[in-house]
Amino acid sequence: MSTRPTTQNPSAPSLLSLWREDVACVFDRDPAAHGSLEVLTTYPGVHAILAHRLAHRMWRRGWRYPARLLAFLSRVWSNVDIHPGARIGRRLFIDHGAAVVIGETAEIGDDVTLYHGVTLGGTTWNTGKRHPTLGNGVLVGAGAKILGPITLGDGVRVGANSVVVKDVPAQRTVVGIPGRIVQTGPRPAEFHGIDLNHHLIPDPVGKAVTCLMERIEQLEARLAIHEGERGAACARCEADDLCNEDSAAARRAG
C-alpha cells in the first residue's frame, strides 16, 4: 500500500504545471464547471490550492513569515485554511471550499477530493507529526473530521460528517462517529478513475437494526413453537390425571 504523497519526489513538477493540473482536474470532478476563466475566478477551493502551492515553496525555502502571511490572506479570500507546511500532491480538488482546514504536518497524495467542512486536524501539542496522511485517490465527504497522525490508504472514502481517528487500509469506506469500516475491496472504476458516488455507502446502523429484527422474529417463532409443545404436553398431563382419578374412583366404588 503506497500512501506517500508525490510532493516528496525530488523531481517535482514546476509550479506552473501544478497550477494547470489544479485547474484542469476541476472539469473531471465538477459538472458545474464550464470554463477555465470561471474556475479561476469563482472557485475558492482552487484559489486556496494555487496560493498554497506558492506558500509551501516559500515555507520550504525558510521564508516562514511571508508564507504564513500568504496563507492567511488566502484564508480571508477563500475561507480555506491550509497551513503552508502541509504537503499536498497533484490535482487536489476542494469542492465549494468553505471551512476546510488542513494542518501543518498533513500529507495528501494525488487525485484527492475534499468537500466543504473537512478538517485534517491534530490531536497533540507535540511539534512532530500530528496531522493525517491521505493516500492517492482518497475522497472525504462534507463535514468529515480526520484527526491525528493516522494514515488513510489509497482509494479510501470517508462518509459525510464522519470522525476518523484510526488508520484505514486502502480501498475501504468509513462512516460514523467514530469512523467504522463498512465496505472493503475495490469498487468499479468511475469516470477518469475517480469515484464520486460517496453517497452510495452502506448504513451500518440500519443493517444492525435489520439483523436484530430478523433475530427477534426467529426467536419469537421458536418460542411460539416451544409454547405450543408445552401447552400440548400440559393438556396431555391434565387428561392423564383425570383418567387416573376416574380409575381410582371406580376402584373405590367397586
C-alpha positions in Angstrom: 0.0 0.0 0.0 1.5 3.3 -1.1 0.4 6.4 0.8 3.4 8.7 0.5 2.4 11.9 -1.3 4.3 12.6 -4.5 5.3 16.1 -3.2 8.3 14.4 -1.6 9.6 13.4 -5.0 12.8 15.3 -5.7 11.9 15.6 -9.4 8.7 17.5 -8.6 6.9 19.3 -11.5 7.1 23.1 -11.9 4.7 25.4 -10.1 3.1 26.4 -13.4 2.4 22.8 -14.4 0.9 22.1 -10.9 -1.4 25.1 -11.3 -2.5 23.9 -14.7 -3.4 20.5 -13.3 -5.2 22.0 -10.4 -7.5 23.9 -12.7 -7.9 21.1 -15.3 -8.9 18.5 -12.6 -12.0 20.5 -11.7 -13.6 19.6 -15.0 -13.2 15.9 -14.2 -14.9 16.2 -10.8 -17.4 19.0 -11.0 -20.1 19.0 -13.8 -20.9 22.6 -12.9 -17.6 23.8 -14.3 -18.0 25.4 -17.8 -14.7 27.1 -18.5 -11.2 27.8 -17.2 -12.0 31.5 -16.7 -14.9 30.6 -14.5 -12.8 28.1 -12.5 -10.0 30.6 -12.0 -12.3 33.4 -10.9 -15.1 31.8 -9.0 -13.8 28.6 -7.3 -12.5 29.4 -3.8 -11.0 25.8 -3.4 -8.9 26.4 -6.5 -7.8 29.8 -5.2 -6.7 28.2 -1.9 -4.7 25.5 -3.7 -3.0 27.9 -6.1 -2.0 30.1 -3.2 -0.8 27.1 -1.1 1.5 25.9 -3.9 3.4 29.2 -3.7 3.2 29.5 0.1 4.5 25.9 0.5 7.6 26.7 -1.7 8.2 29.8 0.3 7.9 27.8 3.5 10.4 25.2 2.4 12.9 27.9 1.5 12.7 29.2 5.0 10.6 32.2 4.3 8.2 31.4 7.1 6.5 34.7 7.8 5.8 35.6 4.1 4.4 32.0 3.7 2.2 32.4 6.7 1.0 35.8 5.6 0.1 34.5 2.2 -1.7 31.6 3.7 -3.6 34.0 6.0 -4.6 36.2 3.0 -5.7 33.1 1.1 -7.9 32.1 4.1 -9.5 35.5 4.2 -10.2 35.3 0.5 -11.3 31.7 0.1 -12.4 30.6 3.6 -10.0 27.6 3.3 -7.3 27.3 5.9 -4.2 25.4 4.6 -1.0 25.7 6.6 1.9 26.4 4.3 3.8 23.5 5.8 1.2 20.9 4.6 2.4 18.6 1.8 -0.2 18.3 -1.0 0.1 16.1 -4.0 -1.1 16.8 -7.6 -4.7 17.5 -8.7 -6.2 18.1 -5.3 -9.8 19.3 -5.6 -11.6 21.1 -2.8 -15.3 21.3 -3.8 -17.0 24.5 -2.6 -14.1 25.1 -0.3 -15.9 26.6 2.7 -14.4 25.8 6.1 -11.8 23.3 5.0 -8.8 23.1 7.4 -5.5 21.4 6.6 -2.9 21.3 9.3 0.8 21.8 9.2 2.0 18.2 9.1 -0.8 16.9 6.9 0.2 15.0 3.8 -2.1 14.5 0.8 -1.5 12.2 -2.2 -2.5 12.7 -5.8 -6.1 13.0 -7.1 -7.7 13.6 -3.7 -11.1 15.2 -3.3 -12.2 17.1 -0.2 -15.7 18.5 0.2 -16.6 21.6 2.3 -16.2 21.4 6.1 -13.4 18.8 6.0 -10.8 19.0 8.8 -7.4 17.4 8.7 -6.5 18.2 12.3 -4.1 17.3 15.0 -4.7 15.8 18.4 -1.5 16.7 20.3 0.6 19.6 21.3 3.8 17.9 20.1 5.7 19.6 17.4 6.3 16.5 15.4 3.9 14.6 13.0 0.4 15.3 14.4 -1.9 15.5 11.3 -3.2 12.8 8.9 -1.7 11.3 5.8 -4.0 10.7 2.9 -3.1 8.3 0.1 -3.9 8.7 -3.6 -7.5 8.9 -4.8 -9.0 9.5 -1.3 -12.4 11.1 -1.1 -13.6 12.8 2.0 -17.3 13.8 2.4 -18.6 17.1 3.6 -18.0 17.9 7.3 -15.8 14.9 8.0 -13.0 15.2 10.5 -9.8 13.2 10.2 -7.8 13.7 13.4 -4.3 12.7 14.5 -1.2 11.3 12.8 -3.1 8.5 11.1 -2.9 7.1 7.6 -5.8 6.6 5.1 -4.7 4.3 2.3 -5.2 4.7 -1.4 -8.8 4.9 -2.6 -10.4 5.3 0.9 -13.8 7.0 1.0 -14.9 8.8 4.2 -18.7 9.5 4.6 -20.0 12.9 5.4 -19.7 14.1 9.0 -17.6 11.1 10.0 -14.9 11.3 12.6 -11.9 9.2 11.7 -9.2 8.7 14.4 -7.6 5.3 13.4 -5.7 4.1 10.4 -7.7 2.9 7.4 -6.3 0.4 4.9 -6.6 1.0 1.2 -9.9 0.7 -0.7 -12.1 1.0 2.3 -15.2 3.0 3.1 -15.5 4.6 6.5 -18.6 6.1 8.1 -19.8 7.1 11.6 -18.6 8.6 14.8 -16.1 7.3 15.5 -15.4 6.1 11.9 -16.0 2.4 11.2 -15.1 0.4 8.1 -18.3 -0.6 6.4 -17.0 -1.7 3.0 -13.9 -3.3 1.7 -12.4 -4.1 -1.7 -12.0 -2.1 -4.9 -15.1 -0.6 -6.5 -15.9 -0.4 -10.2 -13.9 2.3 -12.0 -15.7 5.6 -12.4 -15.2 8.5 -14.8 -11.5 9.2 -15.1 -11.0 6.6 -12.4 -12.4 8.8 -9.6 -15.4 7.5 -7.6 -17.5 10.5 -6.6 -20.5 8.4 -5.5 -19.8 9.0 -1.9 -23.5 9.0 -1.1 -23.7 5.3 -2.1 -22.4 3.9 1.2 -23.8 1.2 3.5 -25.8 2.1 6.6 -24.2 0.1 9.4 -26.8 1.2 12.0 -29.7 0.3 9.7 -28.1 -3.0 8.9 -27.6 -3.8 12.6 -31.3 -2.9 13.4 -32.4 -5.2 10.5 -30.3 -8.1 11.8 -31.8 -7.6 15.3 -35.4 -7.5 13.9 -34.7 -10.7 12.0 -33.2 -12.4 15.1 -36.2 -11.3 17.2 -38.6 -12.8 14.7 -36.7 -16.1 14.7 -36.7 -16.2 18.5 -40.4 -15.4 18.7 -41.1 -18.2 16.2 -39.1 -20.7 18.2 -40.8 -19.5 21.4 -44.2 -19.9 19.8 -43.3 -23.5 18.8 -42.0 -24.2 22.3 -45.1 -22.7 24.0 -47.3 -24.8 21.7 -45.5 -28.0 22.5 -45.6 -27.2 26.2 -49.3 -26.5 26.0 -50.0 -29.8 24.3 -47.9 -31.6 26.9 -49.8 -29.9 29.7 -53.1 -30.9 28.1 -52.0 -34.5 27.9 -50.9 -34.4 31.6 -54.3 -33.0 32.7 -56.1 -35.7 30.7 -53.9 -38.4 32.2 -54.6 -37.0 35.7 -58.4 -37.0 35.1 -58.2 -40.6 33.8 -56.2 -41.7 36.9 -58.7 -40.0 39.2 -61.7 -41.7 37.4 -59.9 -45.1 37.7 -59.2 -44.6 41.4 -62.8 -43.6 42.0 -64.1 -46.7 40.1 -61.9 -48.9 42.2 -63.1 -47.4 45.4 -66.7 -47.8 44.3 -66.1 -51.4 43.3 
